[in-house]
Amino acid sequence: MSTMVQAIRLALHVAEERLGVTDIFGEDVGPPLGGAFTATQGLKTTWNSPLDERGIVGAAIGLALAGQRSVAEVQFCDYIFNSIDLLKQGGMIHWASNGDWNCPMTIMMPVGSGIRGSIYHSHSFDAIATHIPGFKIAIPSTPREAYGLLLSCIVDPNPCLFLVPKALMRVRSQPGEEIPGEPGDDKALSRLIDAPLGDRSKWQPQWPDTPDLFIKLGEARTVRPGRDLTVVSYGRTLPVCTRAAEELVSEGVEVEVIDLRSLWPYDWAAVKASVQRTGRVLFVNEDTEVTNFGEHLLRRTVDELFYELLAPPKLLAGAHIPGIGLADNLEMASVPQLASIRTAMLDLARSQP
């Protein structure tokens, strides 16, 4: 069963073989490294860019306007902030041209904490991404989700941001969540598609036959049903929310967990239906709490569902600090963890109208 990084590699192989991707590029994306997280090993259309995030984003826009379809990687989202103006240009091309031009590009980048990356490799990009109109934004929580969401980004005529949680890169598929066609044995898959250490000049991957599996952007999934509380999350915090919800069963609390999957478009219908059933909702993510995307969801909940709520909606997010410290205790204290998520769930479930 694949890890998330292997699932991304499988999706990129499908994309360049069958879906028209002509260029996969970024810093160290080409041989011999195949990406800082090895997500692009063995692919045919990869090439190394200069250490220039503005150049990467600009090249992706240029390729799109020239009729090509590319996947550009910014090695860490922490370094894309100098490209906000170019992202804005890419996002408005279809609108500004009155529909005459599309900008079909996918920008892929690791986001968030979880690898002890300290102040320059631990930022989130969720809320900032949603402030750039014109982009579709996907953020997976499992390898299968990564595979299907990435393929949907690649074929979409709009520019897309594919945000990959760093902490989940090496997390493996759970039974029943495999990508169709991948070997059930993780060691067998590794022998097929993971480059060996040392000299890779003669190595060639052996790709399993995996399908064009598209997970629709803007369609959430209910990870587990519940009656007492709705929890809406995505990315790194999603599996932590699921674990916390399972632990609360012994407390007599049944939590419904929703994986938003994409931040734009997002599945408000699924969130609304769940909150109408449970009467309580907690939004969880690790981006900083001030102008957090969860605040938008909370505001909309109050606007549209106020008289159906049994308790005030809550947001649990990362601390509003300039960066995350290298020390383990500092990182753990900076973003939601299992204990804080579990406590927030239990307090909200037990709150009285």
N, C-alpha and C positions, 0 to 999 in steps of 0.2 A: 504494500500500500504506500502511496506516495506521500512525501512531505509537501508543504505548500510550495517550496521553491522548485521541487520536481514537477509539481502540477503546472506551475507557470511555464516551465521549460517545455512540457508536453503541449501546452496550449500554443506557445509561440511556434513550435514545430508545425502544428496543424495550420496555423495562420500563414506561415510562409509557404507551405506546400499547397494549400487549398483555398485560402481566403484572400490572396492577393497582396500580402505584406511584402514589400520590396526592400525595406531597410529596418534593421534593429540595431540601435546605436546608442552610445553614451560612453562615459568614462570607464575604461577597462572592460567594456561589454564584449568586445571581440576577443579572438584568441591572443594569448594563450589562457588568460584568466577566466573569461566567460562570466564577468560580473563579480562584484564584491561578494555577493551571496551565491554565486555560481548559477544564476537563473538563466544564463544564455549560453551555457556550454554546448558545443556540438552543433549549433545552428548555422545555416548556410549564409544568411544575409546580414550577419553581424559585422560591425566595424567600430573601431575606437575613435572617439571624438577627442578634441583637446579638453583640457580642464577648464571648461567654460560653460556654465549652465545657461547663460543667455544665448550662446551659440547653439547649444543643443535645442532649446525651445525654438529659436529662430529657424534652425534647419528643419525642424519638424513642420513648422508652418509653411516654409517654402516648398518642401516636398508635397505637402497636402495640396497646395495651390497649383502645383505642377502635375497633379493627377496621380501621385504616388500614395501609397498607404504605409505609414511607418509606425513603429513603436520606439519611442525615445525614452531612455532611462536617465533620470536624475538620481545619482548614487544614493543620496540621502535627502529627504525633503528639507532638512535644515538649510540646504544650499540653493534652494529655488527662490528664496525671497528676493533676490536681485533680479528676478525675471517677471515680477508681477505685471509690469507694463506690457510685456510681450504676451503673457497669458491673457490679459485683457483684450489685446488686439486679436488673438486667435479666437477668443470667445465671441467677439462681436462681428466676425467676418460675414456670417450668413445673414445676420440682421442688417448690418450696414450696407450690404450689397442688394438688399431687398429680395433676398432669396436666390440670387443668381449664382452665388459661390458657396460651396461647403468647405469645411476644414477637417477632413477625416483623419485625425491623428490621435494616438494614444500616448499619454505621458505616464510612465510607470515610475513609482518611487516608494521606497520604504519609509514608514512613518512610525512615530511613537517611541515609547520606552521599552524596557525589557531586556536590553543587551548590555547594560552598564555602559552606555555610550556617552555619559556625562553631558556637558552643556552644548556640544556641537553635533551630537548624533542621537538626540532623544526627543526632538520636538514633534508635536502633532501639526497637522495641516488641515484638519477637518473644517473648522469654522472659516478659515481664510479661503479655502477652496469654494465654499458655498457663497462667498462674497464676490465671486467672479462669474457673472452671468454668461451663459452660452455653453458652459461645460457640463457634461454628465460626469458624475462622480461615483465610483464604486469602491467599496472597501470590504474584502472578504474576511471570513472567520474560520474557514476550513479549506483544505486543499481542493475539494470538489467545487466549492464556491469560487475559489480563485480561478480554477480552470474555466468554469462556465461564465463568470462575470468578465474575465479578460477577453474571451472570444466575443462576447456581446459588445464590449468596448471597441474591439478591433473592427467589427463590421458596421458599426454605427457611423452615419454620415457626419455626426457632430464631433467636435473635439472632446476627448474623454480624459479624465484623471483616474488612474488606477492606483489606489493607495494600499500598500502592502504592509500589514503590521509586522514590524521587525521581530517581535517576540514570538510570532507564530510561524516564522520561516521554516523551522525544523520540526514543527508539529505534524504528526502523521494522521492520515485518514482514520476515522473510526470504522469498525465493521458496519457494513450497510451504506457507507458514504463514499465508497470507492468511485474512481473515474472508470466508466466502462472501458474494457479493453486493457487496463493496466494489470500487470501480474499481481496476484494476491500476496506474493512473497516480496517483502521490501528489499531483501538482499538481491533477488533476481532482477528487480527493477534497477537497482543501483548498478549492477553489472552491465545492464543495457545502456544506460544513459548518463551515468556519472563518470566524468573524465578521471583517469588514474592520476596519482601523484607523480611528479617527475616529468619526464619527457612525454609530451602529448602530441608530437608532430605526426605520428602515424595512427593515432587513435581516431576511430569513427564510431559514433553512437549507433545503436540498433533500436530504432523507434518502434514501440508497440503500436498497434492499430487502434487509436482512440478516436471517438467520433466528434462531429461538430455539435457539441453540447452547449447550447446557449441558455444562460440564466437571465431572464428579462430584467433590464435595468428599471428600477421603480417598483419592483415586486418583492415585498418582504416575505419572510418565512416564519412560521410559528415553530420554534424549536421544542417547546414543551407547553402543553395547555395548563391552565390553572383557573381558579375561581376567585381568589382573594386579592390578587394584585397583578397588574401588568408591569413588566419591566421591558423597556425598549433600549437596545444597545446594538453594537456593531464592532467589528475588528477585534482587538486584543481583549477588551472587556467582555465580549459576548460569551465565550466559554467560561469565564470566571463567574458571570451572572448565572449561567446554567448550573454550574457546580453549587453555587450558593443556594439556588432554588431547590436543588435536590436535597441539600442538607436540611432545609427548613421543613421538609415533609415530616420529619420526626417531631417538629413543633406544632404539627397540625395545620401548617400554612401551605397552600397550593399556589405557586407563583406561575403565571403565564409569561414566557420569555419570547420576545420577538426580536429576530435579527433583521435590522433595517436593510442590510445589504448595499443599498445605494443611498447617498445623501441628496442627490438630485438626478432624476426625479425621485421623490420618496413616496412610500406607500401610506399616505394618510388614511386611506380607507381601512387598511388592516389595523392601524393603531387605534383609530376611532372605534371600530367595532369591538376591539378587545377592551378598551377603557369603558365602553358602555356596559359591557358584561361585568367587569370587576369593580368599577367605581373608584379605583385607585391606580396611580401610575407613577413609576420611577424611571427617569431617563438617566442612563449611565454611559459615560465615555471618559477618556483620559485627557482630552484637550483642556486647556485652561478655562476656568469657570466663568471668566468675564467675557461677554459676547460669545458664549459657547453655542454651538448648533442646537444643543439640547434646550437652551433657553427659548429658541424659536418654537420648538415643539411644545414646550411648556406653555408659552403664550397662546399658541393656537388651541391647546387643550382647554385653557381657561376661557378663551373667546367662544368656543363652540360647544363645550361640554360642561360648563360651569354647574348647571343645575342637575347634572347626572353624577357628579363627583361626591364620594363619601368622605373624602379627605383632600387637603390641598396637594396638588401634584408637586413632586420633588425632582431635583436634579442632583446627581452625584458626579462630580467632575474633578479634573486635576487642579492643583493649587495654582493661583495666579502669581507665578514666580518667573523670573527671566530665563531660568534654565534648570536642569535637573542635575544634582550633584553626582559625582562618581561613586561615592560610598553607597553600599547597599541599603543602609537604613535611610539615607536621604532620598534615593530613588523610590523606595517603597512608600515613604511618607508623602511623596509628591503627587502620586496618581492613585486612583482607586485600586484596592486590593481585595482579596476574598473576605477578610474580616470586616472591612468597612462596608462592602457591598451587602454582606449578610446582615449586618446591623441595620443598615438603611432599609432593607427589605422588611425585616421583622418589625421595626418601629412603625413603618407606614402601614403594614398589614394589620397591626394591632391598634392603630389610631381610631378613635371613635368619631362618628359624625357629629 
